[in-house]
Amino acid sequence: MPRLLAIEWNDVEVRAVVASGRGGRMTVEQAFTVSLLPGAPGGEGGQIDVGRRIAAALAARGIGRLDTLVAAGRADVELRQLAVPPCPADELPDVVRFQAVKEFNALKEDWPLDFIPLGGDPPQNVLAAAADPAWVGEIQGILDAAGLKPQRLVLRPCATASLWRRGEAAAGAEVCLLVDLLGAEAELTVLFDRREFFLRSARLPADPAGDADARAALAAEIRRTMVAVQNQLGGHRVESIVLVAAGESHGETASQLRQELGTAVELFDPLSRVPLAGEARRTLPEQAGQFAALLGMAWDELDRTAPAIDFLHPRRRREPQGRRNALAVAGLAVALLFLGGVGYGWWAKQDLIDRTRQLSGELRTLEPKVAEADRIQRAAADVQDWVDNDVVWLDELRWLGDNLPPAEDAMLTQLQIRPNRTGGQIDLQGFIRSVDAIKAMERDLRDDRHNVEGRDKSDDRSQKPYTLWFRSSVVIQRKEP
């Protein structure tokens, strides 16, 4: 029966699960935490050595060398939703990296990059995730010190979503929001049609389980996420909220969220979905709800299901079968030439054999080059078509700067640009002096290629002298070629 170790850590503690499985089923043998605070029992003085603490905890529990899976938090990686031009499926990884280099803040060639295809009409969308190699190296150094070798480095919200999708309740709402409570931090994952569509993390003033202010802050973060997702999904709303937490202490949190948000909220206890054995059955960790990601990625590995995001094994273009095809063509050429040589007689046999060898060598040399040239031409044509029909965002930002009201009348707090089927869209959010100033702004931003849609506005005097908070969108039509 295969066994493995799933592990993650932050500045406060290490969380670990030892699981085994057979026939698509998983059993949890151990689930425990290890404190990383300086005063923890068995801790060394001075700077905390995470690797040594992990090694000591595993040795104390009799856990030897196992295949190891590591979870990484949303805040540790860079995420972008990208629109990419149409291309064959095996070329999609190359096209996504080409597009990501232009849109990520610091992406370089040596950064691990993985993505989740989101589908949609051309241009198709993907959710791309990139990790700094230095950060990956730090994780590897800690695991080396603990005597562990990682098999996978998985994005934690995706692993949590994988565990939730295995339940019957996952077949309900089209748009669902998973809220993974991790003490004073929450990871919010929106699933659209059961696929991860939008991921973000939020810091809270305290653990919502025992703090009213933290529950209010959590409700505000969820509300912001729901608004952002509704804008990106063209009006689709979050239909249900799943609170990934265990124990009665989070019941009040769920009740308050139902009242403030007016949306169905359910509690999801990760350990209630899996059989427990041995030490796990006798002693459960205090915050059992925080083990969802570890259980999800362990179950995927035991079930041989590839994770949505894996920085150690990102999606790559499959190598073409060029050599095998070249040899097949060469063999056919040899056979044809040999039959022709029989007709001409024995005296031409040696000459035909020499010619056959020459042609076979040329075929083996030229076939891969021709195939690669065809692939590059197709990719270049697709990219050129994409560039010719894309909105020139620098020009649009300059136009926006020329037509926005002066700073005395308005202040932007958020600006978001994104392509759509007709051209593009610029989402504006901020504060403005008066209703007349809003009307003037929308009038100045409207012309034959730009249309303004007022989304929302409300009284807000927190940023004087402005008296209103507003949210609007500028819809851009592509220029005719």
N, C-alpha and C positions, 0 to 999 in steps of 0.2 A: 504494500500500500504506500503510494508516494506521500511524503511529508515535506512541508516547506515552512519558511518563516516569513511573515509579512511585518514590516516595521516602518515607523516614521517617528520624527522627533521635532520639537520646537525648543524655545529657550527655557522651558519649564520642565518638560518631561519627555520620556520616550514611551511610545505605545507599541506593543508587540503582540502578535498572534501566531501560535503554532497550530497548523491545521493539516489534516490528512483527508484523502478522498479516494473514492472508487465508484465507478459506474455513474458519473455525473453528480454524485452526492458528496457533501463536505461535512466533516466533523471537526469542531474546535476542541483541541486538547488543552491549550493554555491561552489565556488572554490577560495581560498584565501591564502595569506601568512601572517606569523607573524614574525617580526624581532626578532632575539635573540641578537642583538648588544646592548652594554650597554646604548647607548644614545637613544634607540628607545622610542617613545611616550608611556607612561604608564609603562615603565620599572622600576624595583626596583633598588636601588643602590647596589654596591658590586657585589658579585658573582651572575651569572644569574641562576634563578630558572626556568627551562624549564617548569616544571609542572604547576607552578603558571601562567606563561605567556599563556600557552595553555588554562587553565581554564578561565582566564580573557577574552581571545579572543572569546571563545565559548559563554561565558555569554553575551558579548557585541553584539553578533549576534543572540542571542535568541536560541542557540542550546543546547538542553537538553541532557540527557543521551541516547546515541544511541549505538547499536552494533558497535564495533570499530575494524578496520583492520589496521595493522601497517606494513610498508614496511621497509626492512633492505637492506642496500647497499652491493654490492659485496665485498668491502674492509672490511666489518665488520665480515665476516665469512671465514671459511677455506674450500676450494674446492679441490677435487681430482677426476680424472677419474680413476676408478678401473676396473680391469678385475676379474670376479668372476667365480668359477666353475659352471657347470650345476647343477640345483637344482629345486625342485618344486616351483611354484610361491608363495605359502604361506610361504615358508621357506626363500625366498630371503632376507627379511629384516634382519634376523639373520645372514645370510651368509655375507651380505654387512657390517654389523657392525663388524663381526669377521675379515674381510679383512681390514676394515678401521682402526682398532686398530693398525695393523702392519704398515700401510703406512701413516697415519696422524701424524703430528708433536707432538701434545699434547692431542689427543683425550682420554677421560676417559669415564667410564661407565655412568656417570650422564650427559654427553653432549647430547643435542638433535641432532639427525642425521636423515636427510631425503635424498632422492636420486631420480634421474630421470633415468628410464631404457632406455638405448640407443640401445638395441638389438644387432644384429650381431651374427656370428657363435660362437659356444662355443670355448673359454670362452666368455661369454656375458659381455658387458661393461655397467657400470652405471656411472652417474655423481653424486657424493656424496657431500653433504654440511653439515658441522657441526658448531655449535655455542657454544661459551663459556657460561656456566650457569651464570657466574658473569655478563656478558654483558646482557643476557636476564633479569637478576634480576634488572639491572639498568633501562632498558626500563620499566619493570613492576613498579618500584618505581616512575618514572616520570608520568606514566599513573595514578597511584594511587593518586598522588598529584593533577592531573588534574580532578579527579573524573571519570575516564574512566576505563573500563574493556576490555582488548583485547580479541577478538575472534580468531584472526589469526595473526601470525608473518610470513610474506611472503618475499621471496627473490625478491628484486626490479627488476632486469633484467628479471626474469621470468614473472612478472606481466606485464612489458612493452611488452614482446614478445606475451603474451596472447592477449593484446589489438590489436596489429598489425595483429595477425593471423585472427582476425574477419573481416578484410577488404578483398576486392576482389584481391588486388595486392599481397596478401600473397601467392596466389596459383601459382606464377611464378617460380622464381629461386629455384633450388634444394639446393644451398648453399647461404645463405643470411647473411649479417652482419648488425646488428642494432647498431647504434651509438647514445646513449642517452646522450645529452649534458646537463650537470648540472653545469653551470658556468665554474669554473676552473677545472672541473673534467669531465671525460667521462667514461661511462660504455659501453664496447664493448661485444656484444652477438652474437655469430655465431649460426645460425640455420641450421641444416642439415636435410633435409627431414621434415621440419617444427618443429623439436624438438631442444631444447636447447642443443648444443653440446660442446661449449667452451665459458667461461665467464672470463672476466678480466676487471679491472678498471685502469685508467691512470690519473695521475695528469698533468695539463697543466699550463703553466706560466700565463695564463689569460683566459678570456672568448673568444673563437674563433670568436664570432660575431663581435668584434670590434678590434681585434689584429692580425696583420699579422704573428707575431712570433708564437702565439698560434695556428693559422691555420696550419703553417708548422709543429709544434710539433704534432698536431692531425694527420696530414697525415703520419708522421713517425710512430706513434703508430698503425695506421690502417695497414700500410704496414707490420709491425712486426707481427700483428695478422694474416694477410692473409698468410704470409709465414709459421707461426706455424701451422695453420689449414690445409694448403695444405700438410704438412709433415704428420700430424696425419690422414688425410683422404686418404692417398695413392694416391695423385695426383689430387683429386677434388679441384677445385679453387672456391673462392668466386666470384659469378656471378653478384651480385648487392649489393649496399650499401644503407641503409636507414638511413637518418639523422633525428633523432627524435627531431624536433625543429619547432618553429612557428615564423612567421613574416618575413618581407623582410630582416632583418639584417643577417639572416643566408643564404640568397641566394648566397652571395659572397663566403661563406664557401663551399657550395655545388659545385659551379662553379670551385673553386680552386682545390677541391678534384678530380673532374672529370679530370682536366688537368694533375694533378700530378700522379694519380693512373691509368688512362686509363680504368676506370670501371664506369658503370652506377651508378649514385648517384641520389636519389630522396628524397624530403623533406616530412616528415610525421608530420602533425599537429594533436596532440591527440584530442583536443577539437572540431575539425571539424567532428569527427566521432560520436558524441553523441548530443542529443537534450539538449538545455539549457533552464532553467526556472528561474523565480524570480530574485534573486540577481545575479546569475551567468550570466543571459542574459544582465543585466544592467552594470555590472562591471567585466571585465575579468582581471586576474592578468597579470603583465607585462611579465613574463616569462611563458606563457601558455604552451610552449612545455615541461616544466619540470613536468607536471602533468600526464604523460603517465602511470606510474606505479600505481598511485592512481586510475586512471580510470579503468585500467585493472583488478586490484584485486577487486574493487567494482563491476564491471560487472560480474566477475566470481562468486562472492558471491551471488549476486541477481539472477544469472542464475543457481545457485546450481552446479557450476563446481568447482571441487576440484583444488586448486592451485598446480603447479608443485612442489614447495618446501614450506612447512609450518612447522616451528620449534615448534609450539604449538601442532600440530597434525601430527607428522611424521608417515611414513609408519611403521606398526608393523605386526607381524605374527598374523593371526586370531586364536582365541582360538578354539581348536577342540571341536566337539560335542560329547565328550567322555561319559559324564554322560547320555545323552539321549540314546546313543547306548547301554550302559551297562544296562539301565533299560529295553530296548526292549529285549535284550538277556535273562535277568533274567525272564521277563514275559513269554517268550517262554518256558524256562526251567520249570517254575511253571506249565504251561498248560500240558506239556508232562508228567511230573511226576504225576500230578493229574489223567490223563487218565489211566496211568499205575496202579495207586492205585485202581481205580475202578475194574480192572480185578482181582486183588488179594483179594478183599473183604473188608468188613468194618473193620475187625480186624487190617488191616495194614494201615488204613487211617491216624491215628495220627502219626505213625512213618514216613510216607511219607511226611506229612506236615512239620514235624521237619527237615527232610533232605532237603526239598525244601528251607526252610528258610536259612539253612546253606549254600547251594550252591549259593543262590541269594546274600548273603553277600560276599562270596568269589568272585563271578563275579564282583560285584561292586568295590571290592578292587583291583582286578588284572587287569581288562580291561584297565584302564588308564595307569598303569605301563607298560603293554605290548606294548601299542601303542606308549608311549614315548620312550621305549627302541628301537623299530623299527625305529622311526624317527632319534634317535641319531646315530644308526648304519649306516643308509643311508647317513646321513650328514658326518659322520667320513670317510666313504669309499670315498665319493666324494672329500673331502678335502685331503685325503691321495693320491688319484690319481692325484690331482692338484699339490701337493708337489713333488711327484715322477717325474713328467714331467716338473717341472718348472726349469728355469735357476737359478743357484746359483750366485746371483749378487755380493756377497762379493768376490767370486773367480774371477769373471769377472773384477771387479774394481781393484783387485790386479794385474791381468794379464795386464790390461790397464796401470797401473802405471809402471810396469816393462818394457813395450814396447814403451811408449811415448818418444819423443825426450827430451833431457835435457832442463832446463829452459832457457838456453842461446839461444836455437833455436826456442822455441815455448812457447806460453802462452795460456791456455784455459780460456775463459770468460763464457762459458756455457757448461754444460754437462747434458744430459737428457737420462734416461734409461727407457725402456718400453718393455713389452712382445709383441710378435706377433705370427702368426700361426706356424712359423717354429722354433721359439725359443725366440729370443729377439733382440733388437737393441739399440745401444748406439749412440746418436747424439752428435757430437763435434762441437764447435764453438770457434774461438779465433784468435790469431795473430801468424804469423810465419816469420822466417827470410828471406826465399827465396823459389823459386820454387823447387830447388833441395832439400830443407829441407822437403817440402810437399811430394815429391816423396819418400824420404827416410822414412818418417813417415808412409806413406801408405804401403810401402814394409814391414816394421817391424811389422805392425799391421795385416798382412795377413798370415794366416796359414790354416790348414785343416778344422778348425771349424770357422774361422773368415774371412769375406770378407769385403773389404773397398770400399765404394762408395763415390767418391768426388762429393759433391753437388754444391759447388760454391766457387769462390775465386776472390778477387779483390785487386787492389793496395790500401794500407791504411798505411800511415806513422804516424798515430796519436799515436802509441805506440812504439816508437823507443826503441831498434834497429830493431824491427820487421818491415817488409816492406809490408806484405800481410795480408789481412783478409781472413779467410777460413771457410768453413762449410763442414763437412764430416760425414758419418755414418758408423758404424761398425755393420754388420749383423752377428748374432750369430746363429749357428746351435745347436740344442739340442744334448747332448751326448746320444749315443745309450745305452739303459739299459743293 
